[in-house]
Amino acid sequence: MGKHNEFGKEGEQIAVDYLQKEGYVIKCKNYRYLKAEIDIIAIKGNVLAIVEVRSRSSDFIENIAETVTPKKIKLLVMAADHYVTYHNLDVEVRFDIITILKNRNKFKLDHLESAFYHF
């Protein structure tokens, strides 16, 4: 596995640890449906959080959250709809982005709730 993939998996684990500390229950990691993949599906109360994790090193200039493209959003919505329907859930669905910025051996995490589209 390349260093980029290792860092991505490390970022996802940091996000999982953070969400659990914040009271979320992790329902699924790396949920796949057709061409879509949801990094983390977590629930807290009656809110199902569909979480996209973006990990970058400090030399990356672009706003990390803005790297989620309209195509990616469409795929996330499709996969989330499938997950909710398949599991017959009656919950509010929210789309979040967790960004992880690595600077040397330190990590800065930002949790953007309701980052885009509700259904």
TIMI-2910 file (N, C-alpha, C, CB; in pm, 1 decimal, decimal comma, always signed):
<rs>
+----------+----------+----------+----------+----------+----------+----------+----------+----------+----------+----------+----------+------+
!      n_x !      n_y !      n_z !     ca_x !     ca_y !     ca_z !      c_x !      c_y !      c_z !     cb_x !     cb_y !     cb_z ! resn !
+----------+----------+----------+----------+----------+----------+----------+----------+----------+----------+----------+----------+------+
!    +85,3 !   -118,0 !     +0,0 !     +0,0 !     +0,0 !     +0,0 !    +89,3 !   +123,6 !     +0,0 !    -96,8 !     +0,2 !   +122,9 !  Met !
!    +57,9 !   +223,0 !    -85,6 !   +136,6 !   +344,6 !    -92,8 !   +118,4 !   +431,1 !    +29,9 !   +100,5 !   +422,4 !   -215,7 !  Gly !
!   +214,2 !   +524,4 !    +47,8 !   +207,9 !   +614,2 !   +163,8 !    +79,1 !   +695,7 !   +164,3 !   +328,8 !   +708,3 !   +165,0 !  Lys !
!    +32,6 !   +735,5 !    +43,5 !    -91,7 !   +812,9 !    +33,7 !   -209,3 !   +733,0 !    +89,3 !   -119,3 !   +853,1 !   -112,7 !  His !
!   -220,6 !   +604,7 !    +50,1 !   -329,1 !   +520,1 !    +99,5 !   -317,8 !   +495,4 !   +249,0 !   -330,1 !   +387,5 !    +25,6 !  Asn !
!   -194,2 !   +475,3 !   +296,9 !   -173,5 !   +455,7 !   +441,0 !   -218,9 !   +577,5 !   +519,3 !    -25,8 !   +426,3 !   +470,9 !  Glu !
!   -184,0 !   +696,0 !   +469,6 !   -224,1 !   +819,9 !   +536,9 !   -376,1 !   +835,9 !   +532,1 !   -154,9 !   +942,5 !   +471,6 !  Phe !
!   -437,4 !   +797,5 !   +419,7 !   -583,1 !   +804,0 !   +409,0 !   -650,6 !   +713,5 !   +510,8 !   -627,6 !   +765,9 !   +268,7 !  Gly !
!   -600,4 !   +591,9 !   +526,2 !   -656,7 !   +498,9 !   +625,4 !   -632,8 !   +550,7 !   +767,0 !   -594,8 !   +357,7 !   +609,3 !  Lys !
!   -514,7 !   +608,3 !   +789,5 !   -485,1 !   +666,3 !   +920,8 !   -581,6 !   +781,6 !   +950,4 !   -337,9 !   +716,0 !   +926,8 !  Glu !
!   -607,4 !   +863,7 !   +849,3 !   -702,1 !   +974,0 !   +865,1 !   -842,0 !   +924,9 !   +897,1 !   -705,3 !  +1058,5 !   +739,7 !  Gly !
!   -884,4 !   +818,1 !   +829,9 !  -1016,7 !   +761,1 !   +857,3 !  -1024,3 !   +708,9 !  +1000,7 !  -1048,4 !   +647,5 !   +757,6 !  Glu !
!   -918,1 !   +647,3 !  +1049,6 !   -918,3 !   +596,9 !  +1187,3 !   -921,5 !   +712,1 !  +1287,3 !   -795,0 !   +508,4 !  +1212,5 !  Gln !
!   -850,1 !   +819,6 !  +1259,0 !   -854,3 !   +938,9 !  +1345,4 !   -997,4 !   +993,3 !  +1349,4 !   -754,7 !  +1049,2 !  +1294,3 !  Ile !
!  -1064,2 !   +995,1 !  +1233,9 !  -1202,8 !  +1042,6 !  +1226,8 !  -1296,2 !   +951,4 !  +1305,9 !  -1249,1 !  +1051,0 !  +1080,6 !  Ala !
!  -1279,3 !   +819,5 !  +1293,9 !  -1360,8 !   +723,8 !  +1369,8 !  -1342,3 !   +746,7 !  +1519,7 !  -1323,4 !   +577,6 !  +1332,5 !  Val !
!  -1217,6 !   +758,4 !  +1563,3 !  -1189,0 !   +780,8 !  +1705,7 !  -1254,0 !   +909,2 !  +1754,8 !  -1037,5 !   +786,2 !  +1730,1 !  Asp !
!  -1245,6 !  +1014,2 !  +1674,8 !  -1306,8 !  +1142,5 !  +1709,8 !  -1458,7 !  +1129,2 !  +1722,9 !  -1271,9 !  +1248,7 !  +1604,3 !  Tyr !
!  -1521,8 !  +1067,3 !  +1621,9 !  -1667,4 !  +1052,7 !  +1624,5 !  -1713,6 !   +972,6 !  +1746,0 !  -1716,1 !   +985,4 !  +1496,1 !  Leu !
!  -1643,5 !   +864,5 !  +1776,9 !  -1680,3 !   +783,7 !  +1893,5 !  -1666,8 !   +865,6 !  +2021,2 !  -1592,8 !   +657,0 !  +1901,9 !  Gln !
!  -1561,8 !   +944,8 !  +2030,8 !  -1541,8 !  +1030,8 !  +2148,2 !  -1655,5 !  +1133,0 !  +2161,1 !  -1405,6 !  +1103,6 !  +2139,0 !  Lys !
!  -1711,6 !  +1173,2 !  +2045,7 !  -1821,2 !  +1270,4 !  +2044,1 !  -1958,4 !  +1205,1 !  +2062,8 !  -1819,3 !  +1347,7 !  +1913,8 !  Glu !
!  -1962,7 !  +1074,4 !  +2084,4 !  -2088,6 !  +1006,2 !  +2113,4 !  -2155,0 !   +938,6 !  +1995,2 !  -2182,5 !  +1101,9 !  +2170,6 !  Gly !
!  -2089,0 !   +934,1 !  +1882,3 !  -2144,0 !   +865,0 !  +1765,6 !  -2117,3 !   +715,1 !  +1776,8 !  -2083,2 !   +921,3 !  +1634,4 !  Tyr !
!  -2207,7 !   +637,1 !  +1720,1 !  -2187,9 !   +493,1 !  +1706,7 !  -2156,2 !   +468,3 !  +1559,1 !  -2315,8 !   +410,1 !  +1755,2 !  Val !
!  -2043,7 !   +404,8 !  +1534,2 !  -2003,9 !   +376,5 !  +1397,0 !  -2083,5 !   +256,7 !  +1347,0 !  -1850,7 !   +350,1 !  +1387,0 !  Ile !
!  -2160,0 !   +278,0 !  +1241,3 !  -2241,4 !   +170,3 !  +1184,2 !  -2166,4 !    +96,4 !  +1074,2 !  -2372,6 !   +226,1 !  +1129,2 !  Lys !
!  -2081,7 !   +168,1 !  +1000,0 !  -2013,6 !   +106,3 !   +887,5 !  -1896,1 !   +194,2 !   +844,4 !  -2111,6 !    +83,6 !   +769,7 !  Cys !
!  -1789,5 !   +127,8 !   +798,2 !  -1676,3 !   +198,9 !   +738,6 !  -1658,1 !   +147,2 !   +596,6 !  -1544,9 !   +179,9 !   +823,2 !  Lys !
!  -1625,8 !   +237,1 !   +507,7 !  -1600,9 !   +203,4 !   +367,8 !  -1717,8 !   +127,6 !   +303,6 !  -1474,3 !   +120,6 !   +356,9 !  Asn !
!  -1838,7 !   +182,1 !   +322,2 !  -1959,4 !   +123,4 !   +264,7 !  -1960,5 !   +147,2 !   +114,3 !  -2086,8 !   +182,6 !   +330,6 !  Tyr !
!  -1975,2 !    +40,4 !    +38,7 !  -1973,7 !    +50,1 !   -107,3 !  -2110,9 !    +15,7 !   -165,5 !  -1866,2 !    -43,1 !   -166,2 !  Arg !
!  -2149,5 !    +97,5 !   -264,3 !  -2269,5 !    +70,2 !   -341,8 !  -2241,3 !   +116,1 !   -484,6 !  -2396,5 !   +142,4 !   -281,0 !  Tyr !
!  -2246,6 !    +22,5 !   -578,0 !  -2211,1 !    +47,6 !   -717,1 !  -2074,0 !   +115,5 !   -722,9 !  -2319,2 !   +135,1 !   -787,0 !  Leu !
!  -2066,3 !   +237,1 !   -777,1 !  -1936,6 !   +305,4 !   -789,0 !  -1908,1 !   +398,4 !   -671,4 !  -1931,6 !   +384,8 !   -918,4 !  Lys !
!  -1994,5 !   +399,1 !   -573,3 !  -1982,7 !   +492,2 !   -461,1 !  -1920,4 !   +424,9 !   -339,3 !  -2119,6 !   +549,1 !   -424,9 !  Ala !
!  -1852,5 !   +505,3 !   -259,7 !  -1801,6 !   +457,8 !   -131,6 !  -1819,9 !   +568,1 !    -27,6 !  -1651,7 !   +415,6 !   -142,7 !  Glu !
!  -1878,6 !   +529,4 !    +85,2 !  -1893,3 !   +620,3 !   +199,0 !  -1785,8 !   +581,6 !   +299,1 !  -2038,3 !   +613,1 !   +263,0 !  Ile !
!  -1704,5 !   +678,6 !   +338,9 !  -1595,2 !   +648,9 !   +431,4 !  -1647,7 !   +599,0 !   +566,0 !  -1508,3 !   +773,1 !   +452,2 !  Asp !
!  -1742,0 !   +674,9 !   +624,4 !  -1794,5 !   +638,6 !   +756,4 !  -1945,4 !   +666,0 !   +759,8 !  -1721,0 !   +718,3 !   +869,9 !  Ile !
!  -2020,0 !   +571,5 !   +813,0 !  -2161,4 !   +591,8 !   +844,2 !  -2172,1 !   +579,4 !   +995,3 !  -2256,1 !   +487,6 !   +768,7 !  Ile !
!  -2220,5 !   +686,9 !  +1057,5 !  -2229,3 !   +689,6 !  +1203,5 !  -2364,8 !   +745,2 !  +1244,7 !  -2114,4 !   +774,2 !  +1264,9 !  Ala !
!  -2408,8 !   +706,9 !  +1363,9 !  -2537,4 !   +754,8 !  +1413,5 !  -2521,0 !   +812,9 !  +1552,6 !  -2641,2 !   +641,6 !  +1414,6 !  Ile !
!  -2593,1 !   +920,9 !  +1575,6 !  -2598,4 !   +983,8 !  +1707,4 !  -2740,9 !  +1033,3 !  +1724,7 !  -2492,7 !  +1101,7 !  +1722,2 !  Lys !
!  -2810,1 !   +976,8 !  +1823,3 !  -2951,5 !  +1009,3 !  +1838,8 !  -3027,4 !   +959,8 !  +1717,8 !  -2972,4 !  +1161,0 !  +1857,8 !  Gly !
!  -3103,9 !  +1048,0 !  +1654,9 !  -3182,8 !  +1012,3 !  +1536,9 !  -3119,5 !  +1067,3 !  +1408,8 !  -3326,2 !  +1064,8 !  +1551,2 !  Asn !
!  -2988,3 !  +1097,6 !  +1414,5 !  -2919,5 !  +1153,6 !  +1298,3 !  -2816,1 !  +1053,4 !  +1247,2 !  -2851,6 !  +1289,1 !  +1333,9 !  Val !
!  -2832,1 !  +1018,1 !  +1121,5 !  -2735,5 !   +932,1 !  +1055,2 !  -2638,5 !  +1022,8 !   +980,0 !  -2805,8 !   +829,4 !   +958,6 !  Leu !
!  -2512,3 !  +1018,7 !  +1019,3 !  -2410,8 !  +1102,5 !   +956,2 !  -2337,8 !  +1022,5 !   +849,4 !  -2311,0 !  +1157,0 !  +1061,1 !  Ala !
!  -2342,5 !  +1073,5 !   +728,6 !  -2267,6 !  +1017,0 !   +616,4 !  -2140,8 !  +1102,8 !   +609,4 !  -2352,0 !  +1018,4 !   +477,2 !  Ile !
!  -2026,3 !  +1041,8 !   +639,6 !  -1904,6 !  +1120,0 !   +660,1 !  -1800,4 !  +1090,3 !   +552,0 !  -1846,2 !  +1091,4 !   +798,7 !  Val !
!  -1760,1 !  +1196,1 !   +484,6 !  -1649,6 !  +1190,0 !   +389,3 !  -1525,6 !  +1241,3 !   +462,0 !  -1679,8 !  +1274,4 !   +258,3 !  Glu !
!  -1419,3 !  +1162,4 !   +460,6 !  -1295,2 !  +1200,7 !   +528,9 !  -1194,5 !  +1243,8 !   +423,3 !  -1238,4 !  +1082,6 !   +616,1 !  Val !
!  -1136,5 !  +1360,8 !   +443,5 !  -1033,3 !  +1412,4 !   +353,7 !   -908,0 !  +1439,5 !   +434,8 !  -1081,0 !  +1541,3 !   +280,2 !  Arg !
!   -800,0 !  +1372,7 !   +398,7 !   -672,9 !  +1386,5 !   +468,8 !   -571,1 !  +1448,1 !   +373,4 !   -622,8 !  +1248,8 !   +522,7 !  Ser !
!   -499,0 !  +1547,1 !   +422,7 !   -396,6 !  +1613,0 !   +341,7 !   -277,4 !  +1648,7 !   +429,0 !   -453,2 !  +1739,3 !   +272,9 !  Arg !
!   -164,2 !  +1667,4 !   +362,7 !    -47,0 !  +1717,5 !   +434,1 !    -49,7 !  +1870,2 !   +430,4 !    +85,7 !  +1662,1 !   +371,7 !  Ser !
!    +31,2 !  +1932,3 !   +513,2 !    +25,2 !  +2077,4 !   +530,1 !    +67,2 !  +2154,6 !   +406,0 !   +111,6 !  +2118,3 !   +645,1 !  Ser !
!   +133,5 !  +2090,4 !   +309,7 !   +176,2 !  +2164,0 !   +191,7 !    +67,4 !  +2172,9 !    +85,4 !   +298,8 !  +2099,6 !   +133,2 !  Asp !
!    -50,1 !  +2124,7 !   +114,7 !   -162,2 !  +2129,6 !    +21,7 !   -232,6 !  +2263,2 !    +38,7 !   -260,8 !  +2010,8 !    +45,0 !  Phe !
!   -244,3 !  +2341,3 !    -70,2 !   -292,6 !  +2478,9 !    -60,6 !   -445,1 !  +2489,5 !    -64,0 !   -234,2 !  +2560,8 !   -172,7 !  Ile !
!   -510,8 !  +2412,1 !   -149,6 !   -655,9 !  +2420,4 !   -166,8 !   -729,7 !  +2382,7 !    -38,3 !   -701,0 !  +2329,5 !   -281,5 !  Glu !
!   -844,2 !  +2448,2 !    -14,0 !   -929,7 !  +2413,9 !   +100,1 !   -970,4 !  +2267,6 !    +84,8 !  -1056,7 !  +2508,3 !   +108,5 !  Asn !
!   -938,1 !  +2187,7 !   +184,6 !   -959,5 !  +2042,6 !   +175,0 !  -1106,2 !  +2009,1 !   +148,5 !   -912,9 !  +1973,3 !   +303,6 !  Ile !
!  -1197,1 !  +2074,9 !   +218,6 !  -1339,7 !  +2044,2 !   +204,2 !  -1388,2 !  +2069,7 !    +62,1 !  -1422,1 !  +2126,9 !   +302,7 !  Ala !
!  -1326,0 !  +2164,0 !     -9,3 !  -1368,7 !  +2196,8 !   -145,0 !  -1326,1 !  +2091,5 !   -246,7 !  -1313,2 !  +2331,3 !   -185,2 !  Glu !
!  -1251,8 !  +1990,8 !   -203,9 !  -1210,7 !  +1884,3 !   -295,5 !  -1321,3 !  +1780,6 !   -315,3 !  -1084,5 !  +1816,2 !   -243,2 !  Thr !
!  -1432,5 !  +1794,0 !   -245,4 !  -1547,3 !  +1704,8 !   -265,2 !  -1626,6 !  +1759,4 !   -384,4 !  -1638,0 !  +1695,3 !   -134,3 !  Val !
!  -1617,3 !  +1689,6 !   -495,4 !  -1675,7 !  +1736,1 !   -621,5 !  -1826,4 !  +1709,5 !   -628,1 !  -1605,9 !  +1668,5 !   -739,5 !  Thr !
!  -1896,4 !  +1779,5 !   -717,0 !  -2038,9 !  +1749,2 !   -736,8 !  -2063,2 !  +1602,7 !   -772,6 !  -2096,2 !  +1838,2 !   -846,1 !  Pro !
!  -1974,6 !  +1542,4 !   -852,5 !  -1989,6 !  +1401,3 !   -886,5 !  -1979,1 !  +1314,0 !   -761,0 !  -1883,2 !  +1359,5 !   -989,9 !  Lys !
!  -1882,0 !  +1344,5 !   -673,5 !  -1865,0 !  +1268,9 !   -548,1 !  -1989,2 !  +1285,2 !   -460,9 !  -1737,8 !  +1316,5 !   -471,0 !  Lys !
!  -2041,5 !  +1406,4 !   -453,4 !  -2161,7 !  +1431,1 !   -374,0 !  -2278,5 !  +1346,5 !   -425,6 !  -2198,6 !  +1581,0 !   -377,0 !  Ile !
!  -2294,8 !  +1342,8 !   -558,7 !  -2402,5 !  +1263,4 !   -618,4 !  -2387,3 !  +1116,0 !   -581,8 !  -2403,6 !  +1280,4 !   -771,7 !  Lys !
!  -2264,4 !  +1063,6 !   -587,5 !  -2239,5 !   +924,1 !   -551,5 !  -2267,7 !   +898,8 !   -403,2 !  -2095,0 !   +886,0 !   -584,6 !  Leu !
!  -2227,5 !   +992,1 !   -317,0 !  -2253,3 !   +976,8 !   -173,5 !  -2402,9 !   +974,6 !   -144,0 !  -2186,4 !  +1089,8 !    -94,9 !  Leu !
!  -2476,7 !  +1062,6 !   -209,2 !  -2621,9 !  +1068,1 !   -188,9 !  -2686,3 !   +937,5 !   -234,6 !  -2683,6 !  +1188,2 !   -265,3 !  Val !
!  -2642,5 !   +886,1 !   -349,8 !  -2696,4 !   +760,2 !   -401,3 !  -2667,5 !   +645,2 !   -303,8 !  -2636,6 !   +728,9 !   -540,5 !  Met !
!  -2544,7 !   +637,1 !   -256,1 !  -2507,5 !   +529,3 !   -163,9 !  -2580,6 !   +543,4 !    -30,5 !  -2355,5 !   +528,6 !   -140,8 !  Ala !
!  -2593,8 !   +665,8 !    +18,7 !  -2664,9 !   +688,5 !   +144,8 !  -2811,9 !   +648,3 !   +131,1 !  -2653,5 !   +836,8 !   +187,7 !  Ala !
!  -2873,3 !   +685,4 !    +19,3 !  -3013,0 !   +648,7 !     -4,9 !  -3027,6 !   +496,5 !     -5,6 !  -3063,1 !   +708,8 !   -139,1 !  Asp !
!  -2934,6 !   +427,0 !    -68,7 !  -2938,6 !   +280,7 !    -71,5 !  -2924,8 !   +224,1 !    +69,7 !  -2827,1 !   +225,1 !   -162,6 !  His !
!  -2830,7 !   +276,3 !   +147,3 !  -2807,3 !   +226,2 !   +283,4 !  -2932,3 !   +244,1 !   +369,3 !  -2687,2 !   +299,0 !   +348,4 !  Tyr !
!  -2991,8 !   +362,1 !   +364,2 !  -3110,7 !   +391,1 !   +445,3 !  -3227,6 !   +303,3 !   +403,1 !  -3149,5 !   +539,6 !   +433,5 !  Val !
!  -3246,7 !   +289,9 !   +272,1 !  -3356,8 !   +208,0 !   +220,6 !  -3336,0 !    +60,5 !   +253,8 !  -3370,4 !   +226,1 !    +68,9 !  Thr !
!  -3216,1 !    +10,4 !   +228,5 !  -3185,0 !   -130,5 !   +252,6 !  -3204,4 !   -168,3 !   +399,4 !  -3041,6 !   -160,8 !   +209,8 !  Tyr !
!  -3166,0 !    -78,3 !   +489,8 !  -3178,3 !   -105,1 !   +633,6 !  -3310,6 !    -55,6 !   +692,5 !  -3063,0 !    -40,3 !   +707,6 !  His !
!  -3398,2 !     -2,0 !   +604,9 !  -3530,6 !    +44,9 !   +646,6 !  -3521,5 !   +139,8 !   +766,7 !  -3620,6 !    -74,7 !   +680,9 !  Asn !
!  -3435,3 !   +240,0 !   +756,2 !  -3412,4 !   +334,1 !   +866,1 !  -3506,5 !   +453,3 !   +857,0 !  -3267,3 !   +382,2 !   +866,0 !  Leu !
!  -3550,0 !   +499,7 !   +971,4 !  -3630,7 !   +621,0 !   +981,1 !  -3549,4 !   +722,5 !  +1062,2 !  -3772,0 !   +592,2 !  +1047,9 !  Asp !
!  -3456,1 !   +786,6 !   +994,3 !  -3364,6 !   +879,4 !  +1059,9 !  -3346,4 !  +1003,8 !   +973,5 !  -3228,1 !   +811,9 !  +1087,5 !  Val !
!  -3297,5 !  +1109,2 !  +1037,0 !  -3253,1 !  +1225,6 !   +961,7 !  -3115,0 !  +1191,5 !   +906,4 !  -3250,0 !  +1356,5 !  +1051,4 !  Glu !
!  -3090,7 !  +1223,8 !   +780,8 !  -2960,6 !  +1197,0 !   +719,8 !  -2887,1 !  +1329,0 !   +701,8 !  -2976,1 !  +1122,9 !   +583,3 !  Val !
!  -2762,0 !  +1328,4 !   +742,9 !  -2679,7 !  +1449,1 !   +733,3 !  -2547,9 !  +1411,0 !   +666,5 !  -2655,0 !  +1513,5 !   +875,0 !  Arg !
!  -2498,3 !  +1498,0 !   +580,8 !  -2371,9 !  +1474,6 !   +511,9 !  -2264,7 !  +1564,2 !   +572,4 !  -2385,7 !  +1500,4 !   +359,4 !  Phe !
!  -2162,2 !  +1501,5 !   +626,8 !  -2053,5 !  +1573,0 !   +693,2 !  -1922,7 !  +1550,2 !   +619,9 !  -2040,7 !  +1528,9 !   +839,5 !  Asp !
!  -1830,9 !  +1642,2 !   +640,4 !  -1694,0 !  +1624,2 !   +594,6 !  -1603,7 !  +1639,9 !   +716,0 !  -1656,5 !  +1726,4 !   +480,9 !  Ile !
!  -1513,9 !  +1545,4 !   +733,2 !  -1409,2 !  +1559,6 !   +834,8 !  -1278,2 !  +1576,1 !   +759,2 !  -1404,6 !  +1435,1 !   +934,3 !  Ile !
!  -1211,5 !  +1687,7 !   +787,1 !  -1081,6 !  +1710,9 !   +725,1 !   -972,6 !  +1687,8 !   +828,4 !  -1072,5 !  +1854,2 !   +666,2 !  Thr !
!   -865,3 !  +1625,9 !   +781,5 !   -750,3 !  +1599,0 !   +867,8 !   -629,4 !  +1659,0 !   +798,3 !   -731,1 !  +1443,9 !   +895,2 !  Ile !
!   -568,2 !  +1755,2 !   +862,5 !   -449,7 !  +1819,8 !   +808,9 !   -329,8 !  +1774,9 !   +890,8 !   -463,9 !  +1974,8 !   +810,2 !  Leu !
!   -233,7 !  +1713,6 !   +822,0 !   -114,6 !  +1662,9 !   +890,2 !     -0,3 !  +1761,7 !   +871,0 !    -75,1 !  +1521,9 !   +836,9 !  Lys !
!    +57,9 !  +1802,7 !   +982,1 !   +174,8 !  +1889,4 !   +980,2 !   +281,8 !  +1821,7 !  +1064,8 !   +141,4 !  +2034,1 !  +1033,5 !  Asn !
!   +379,4 !  +1764,9 !   +999,4 !   +480,7 !  +1679,6 !  +1063,5 !   +409,1 !  +1564,0 !  +1130,9 !   +567,1 !  +1760,2 !  +1167,3 !  Arg !
!   +415,4 !  +1553,3 !  +1262,8 !   +347,9 !  +1442,8 !  +1332,6 !   +222,7 !  +1487,9 !  +1406,3 !   +443,0 !  +1377,7 !  +1430,7 !  Asn !
!   +175,4 !  +1608,4 !  +1378,1 !    +54,1 !  +1659,7 !  +1442,7 !    -60,7 !  +1659,3 !  +1342,5 !    +77,1 !  +1803,1 !  +1499,0 !  Lys !
!   -180,7 !  +1636,6 !  +1395,4 !   -299,6 !  +1633,5 !  +1311,6 !   -398,2 !  +1739,2 !  +1359,3 !   -364,5 !  +1493,4 !  +1313,1 !  Phe !
!   -458,5 !  +1810,1 !  +1263,5 !   -564,8 !  +1906,8 !  +1294,2 !   -692,1 !  +1854,6 !  +1228,4 !   -528,6 !  +2053,4 !  +1243,3 !  Lys !
!   -795,1 !  +1833,0 !  +1308,5 !   -921,3 !  +1777,3 !  +1259,5 !  -1027,6 !  +1885,3 !  +1262,9 !   -965,2 !  +1654,5 !  +1343,6 !  Leu !
!  -1101,8 !  +1898,4 !  +1154,6 !  -1219,2 !  +1985,2 !  +1148,7 !  -1338,2 !  +1900,1 !  +1106,7 !  -1197,4 !  +2105,3 !  +1049,7 !  Asp !
!  -1450,0 !  +1919,5 !  +1176,6 !  -1573,3 !  +1845,1 !  +1146,7 !  -1676,0 !  +1944,7 !  +1094,5 !  -1627,8 !  +1768,7 !  +1274,0 !  His !
!  -1706,6 !  +1934,6 !   +967,4 !  -1806,4 !  +2021,6 !   +905,0 !  -1937,6 !  +1945,2 !   +897,0 !  -1760,3 !  +2069,3 !   +762,8 !  Leu !
!  -2029,6 !  +1977,7 !   +985,3 !  -2160,4 !  +1912,1 !   +984,2 !  -2246,7 !  +1975,2 !   +875,9 !  -2229,8 !  +1922,6 !  +1123,2 !  Glu !
!  -2335,4 !  +1894,5 !   +818,4 !  -2425,7 !  +1941,5 !   +712,6 !  -2347,6 !  +2014,2 !   +603,5 !  -2534,2 !  +2034,5 !   +771,2 !  Ser !
!  -2242,6 !  +1951,2 !   +555,7 !  -2153,5 !  +2014,3 !   +458,3 !  -2220,9 !  +2034,8 !   +322,1 !  -2028,1 !  +1930,1 !   +441,2 !  Ala !
!  -2316,9 !  +1952,3 !   +289,5 !  -2390,3 !  +1965,5 !   +163,8 !  -2519,0 !  +1885,6 !   +170,9 !  -2304,4 !  +1919,0 !    +44,3 !  Phe !
!  -2600,3 !  +1897,2 !    +73,0 !  -2725,2 !  +1828,1 !    +42,6 !  -2787,9 !  +1744,0 !   +154,3 !  -2702,3 !  +1742,0 !    -71,0 !  Tyr !
!  -2913,9 !  +1772,6 !   +179,9 !  -2996,4 !  +1688,6 !   +268,3 !  -3102,0 !  +1618,6 !   +183,3 !  -3063,8 !  +1774,1 !   +382,5 !  His !
!  -3146,3 !  +1502,8 !   +228,3 !  -3262,6 !  +1439,5 !   +161,7 !  -3349,8 !  +1376,4 !   +264,9 !  -3218,9 !  +1334,0 !    +57,6 !  Phe !
+----------+----------+----------+----------+----------+----------+----------+----------+----------+----------+----------+----------+------+
</rs>
